[in-house]
Amino acid sequence: MRKRIMNHLFGPVPSRRLGLSLGVDLLPFKTCTLDCVYCQLGPTTCLTLSRERRVSTPEVLAEIRSRAEAVEEGREEEFDYLTLAGSGEPLLHLGLDEIIRGAKEVIDKPVALLTNGTLFFREEVRREVLEADLIVPSLDAATAATFQRVNRPHPDLSIEKVIEGLVHLRKEFSGEIWLEVMLVSGMNDSEAPLIAEAAEEIGADRVQLNTVARPPAEPVQPLSPDEMVGMLEVFSSAEVIADWTREGSKGTRALIFDLLSRRPCTLDDLAAITSLHRNEILKYLEVLEAERKISRLHHGGGLYFQAPDR
């Protein structure tokens, strides 16, 4: 039987925090409220605050139902979380409540939302996510200057609005909130004490410190392991996110390595050749980079991945 092509689901992919995560992509590629310098998907092509019904709810729920049936019958791999994530900012999809509620009716797995958290200052946005089990927002700045430097937001966004929205979310949301702080060397690390104060005000269940690991939109630099450990003295009760250890499909990983051994490829090249979602490919690239089997190459304004010739 031919495997059904999914337009909105990808994975499951190994996640450092969520185990095996089955992703739900609700946005056209790189539709976001921010244009972060560290984004592994590259520059934002549609910078917007406009919330629209960007995908068909019945179509998304049909795919989730089909996958749940396949897992139950042993035709597809089990997963730990159903995760709203993907190619843009999920909060820009109008009708998240319908997706979350419908998903929970057909799967027995927790529903997570990975978001930059920028639209929670709007009450109607907060209402739409209240039935999720876990929300993982981000906060990379505490002042306007750093917000502009690191996150390059839509002109109508302010860091004050973002923090205010996260504070309100914590008061209204009964599930878990894990706040991620992405630290970029020379860009927001000196502002860590102020970000820590904002994180304390928000009151998330966990504060998770991260740094640039995946291929970023701009050639920015990560903090060293020692510097990341030092940040634990700045952020009370925080944790440094460890590298994920699950390797995913060895066959897919070998295929990607073989392709890169033949010639350098962009992320889009690999997606076109393998028919995998960009987010799924990034997981394999991350492992291969950690093992020093591949490297990055900036050429002609593009980001390429390459492996030594065999």
C-alpha positions in Angstrom: 0.0 0.0 0.0 1.3 3.4 -0.9 2.1 5.6 2.1 -0.2 8.6 2.4 1.5 11.9 1.8 1.0 14.3 4.8 0.8 18.0 4.0 0.8 19.2 7.6 2.4 16.5 9.7 6.1 15.7 9.9 8.2 13.2 11.9 8.2 12.0 14.5 11.5 13.6 15.0 13.9 13.4 18.0 13.5 16.3 20.3 15.9 17.3 23.1 12.9 18.1 25.3 9.9 16.2 24.1 11.3 12.7 23.2 9.8 11.7 19.8 7.8 14.6 18.6 5.1 14.4 15.8 5.1 17.9 14.3 2.1 19.8 13.0 3.0 22.6 10.6 0.2 25.2 10.2 2.0 28.0 8.4 3.5 28.7 5.0 7.2 28.6 5.1 8.8 31.3 7.2 5.7 33.2 8.1 6.5 34.7 11.4 6.3 37.7 13.8 10.1 37.8 14.2 13.2 37.4 12.0 15.6 36.0 14.5 19.3 36.0 13.6 19.7 32.5 14.9 16.7 30.8 13.2 17.6 27.5 11.6 15.0 28.0 8.9 16.7 31.1 7.5 15.4 34.7 7.0 11.7 35.4 7.5 10.0 35.9 4.2 6.6 37.0 5.5 6.9 39.2 8.6 3.4 39.7 10.0 1.1 40.0 13.0 -2.0 39.1 11.0 -3.8 36.0 12.2 -5.6 34.0 9.5 -7.0 30.6 8.9 -3.9 29.5 7.0 -4.7 25.8 6.7 -7.9 23.7 6.6 -8.8 22.5 10.1 -10.6 19.4 8.8 -7.6 18.5 6.7 -5.2 18.8 9.6 -7.4 16.7 11.9 -7.9 14.1 9.2 -4.1 13.7 9.0 -3.8 13.4 12.8 -6.6 10.8 12.9 -5.0 8.9 10.1 -1.6 8.9 11.8 -3.2 7.8 15.1 -4.9 4.9 13.4 -1.6 3.9 11.7 0.2 4.0 15.0 -2.5 1.9 16.7 -2.2 -0.7 13.9 1.6 -0.8 14.1 2.1 0.8 10.7 3.7 4.0 12.0 6.1 4.8 14.8 4.9 5.8 18.2 5.5 9.3 19.4 5.6 11.1 22.8 4.1 14.5 21.9 2.0 16.0 19.2 3.7 19.4 18.7 2.4 22.5 17.0 5.5 23.8 15.4 7.1 23.9 12.0 7.8 26.5 9.3 6.6 29.6 11.1 4.9 31.0 14.2 1.9 28.8 15.1 0.1 31.6 16.9 -0.4 33.2 13.5 -3.0 30.5 12.7 -6.5 31.6 13.6 -8.3 28.6 15.2 -5.6 26.9 17.2 -8.3 25.9 19.8 -10.1 23.8 17.1 -6.8 22.0 16.2 -5.9 21.4 19.8 -9.4 20.2 20.9 -9.8 18.0 17.8 -6.4 16.4 18.2 -7.0 15.5 21.8 -10.2 13.7 20.8 -8.3 11.3 18.6 -4.9 10.8 20.2 -3.9 9.9 23.8 -0.7 11.9 23.7 0.0 15.3 25.2 -0.3 18.3 22.9 2.6 20.8 23.0 2.9 24.3 21.4 6.3 25.6 20.4 6.0 29.4 20.0 8.0 32.6 20.2 5.3 33.8 22.5 5.0 37.2 20.9 1.2 37.3 20.5 0.1 36.4 24.0 -0.6 40.0 24.8 -3.8 39.5 22.9 -6.5 37.9 25.1 -8.1 36.0 22.2 -4.8 34.3 21.4 -4.4 33.2 25.0 -7.9 31.8 25.0 -7.2 29.6 22.0 -4.3 27.7 23.6 -5.7 27.0 27.1 -6.5 23.3 26.3 -2.8 22.5 25.3 -0.8 20.4 27.8 2.5 22.2 27.4 3.5 25.6 26.0 7.2 26.3 25.2 7.6 30.0 24.5 10.9 31.9 24.1 12.3 35.1 25.5 15.7 36.3 24.2 15.7 39.9 25.3 14.6 42.3 28.1 15.2 45.7 26.4 14.1 47.2 23.1 17.6 47.4 21.7 18.4 43.7 22.2 14.9 42.7 21.0 15.7 44.5 17.8 19.2 43.1 17.5 18.4 39.5 18.1 14.8 39.0 17.2 14.2 41.7 14.6 10.5 41.9 15.3 7.6 43.2 13.3 7.5 47.0 13.8 4.3 46.9 15.9 5.8 44.5 18.5 7.6 45.6 21.6 9.4 43.5 24.2 7.2 45.0 26.9 4.1 43.6 25.1 5.8 40.2 24.8 6.7 40.0 28.5 3.3 41.3 29.5 1.6 38.6 27.4 3.7 35.8 29.0 2.8 37.1 32.5 -0.9 36.9 31.6 -0.5 33.5 30.1 1.0 32.1 33.2 -2.0 33.4 35.3 -4.6 31.8 32.9 -3.0 28.6 31.6 -3.2 25.6 33.9 -0.7 23.4 31.9 3.1 23.5 32.0 5.1 26.4 30.6 8.8 25.9 29.7 10.4 29.2 28.9 13.4 28.9 26.5 16.1 31.6 26.5 18.3 31.5 23.4 21.7 33.0 24.2 23.8 34.4 21.3 27.4 35.4 22.0 28.0 39.1 21.9 24.4 39.9 21.2 22.3 39.2 24.3 24.5 37.3 26.8 25.4 40.6 28.6 21.7 41.2 29.1 21.2 37.8 30.8 20.6 39.3 34.3 17.7 41.5 32.9 16.3 38.5 31.0 16.5 36.5 34.2 14.5 39.1 36.0 11.8 39.0 33.3 11.8 35.2 33.5 11.2 35.4 37.2 8.3 37.7 36.7 6.7 35.4 34.2 7.0 32.4 36.6 7.4 29.5 34.1 7.6 26.0 35.4 11.0 25.6 33.8 13.5 28.1 32.4 15.7 26.3 29.7 18.9 27.9 28.5 19.9 27.3 25.0 22.5 28.6 22.5 23.0 28.5 18.8 23.5 24.9 17.6 21.5 24.4 14.5 22.4 26.2 11.2 21.4 29.9 11.9 20.0 32.5 9.6 23.0 34.7 10.2 26.6 33.7 11.0 26.2 34.3 14.7 28.1 32.4 17.4 27.1 30.2 20.4 28.2 30.5 23.9 30.8 27.9 25.0 29.8 25.1 27.4 31.6 26.9 30.2 29.8 30.1 29.5 26.4 28.3 29.5 27.2 26.6 32.8 28.1 30.1 34.1 24.6 31.3 33.2 23.1 29.0 35.8 24.4 31.5 38.4 22.4 34.2 36.7 19.1 32.3 36.1 17.7 30.8 39.3 16.4 27.3 39.0 17.3 27.1 35.3 18.6 24.2 33.3 20.9 24.1 30.3 19.2 22.1 27.5 21.3 19.0 26.8 21.8 17.8 23.2 19.3 15.2 22.2 20.5 11.6 21.9 18.0 9.8 19.7 19.4 9.3 16.3 16.1 8.8 14.4 16.1 6.6 11.3 19.6 5.4 10.5 18.6 4.8 6.9 17.5 8.5 6.5 20.6 9.7 8.3 22.8 7.6 6.0 21.0 8.9 2.9 21.6 12.5 3.9 25.3 11.8 4.7 25.7 10.1 1.3 24.1 13.0 -0.5 26.4 15.5 1.3 29.4 13.3 0.5 28.6 13.6 -3.2 28.1 17.4 -3.2 27.3 20.4 -0.9 23.5 20.9 -0.5 21.2 23.5 0.9 18.4 22.7 3.3 16.0 23.2 0.4 18.1 20.8 -1.8 17.9 18.1 0.8 14.1 18.6 1.3 13.5 18.3 -2.5 15.6 15.2 -2.9 14.4 13.3 0.2 10.8 14.6 0.3 11.3 15.2 4.1 10.1 18.2 6.0 12.9 20.8 6.6 12.5 20.5 10.4 13.0 16.7 10.2 16.1 17.1 8.0 17.5 19.6 10.5 17.4 17.0 13.2 19.7 14.7 11.2 22.0 17.6 10.3 22.3 18.4 13.9 23.5 14.9 14.8 25.9 14.8 11.9 27.4 18.1 12.8 27.8 17.1 16.5 29.7 14.0 15.2 31.8 16.3 13.0 30.9 14.3 10.0 29.6 17.4 8.1 30.2 21.1 8.2 28.5 24.3 7.0 29.6 26.5 4.1 28.3 30.0 3.4 28.5 30.7 -0.3 26.8 33.2 -2.6 24.5 34.3 0.1 23.3 30.7 0.8 24.0 28.2 3.5 25.3 24.8 2.3 26.1 21.6 4.1 29.0 19.4 3.0 30.8 16.2 4.0 34.4 15.1 3.2 34.8 13.0 0.0 34.9 9.3 0.6 
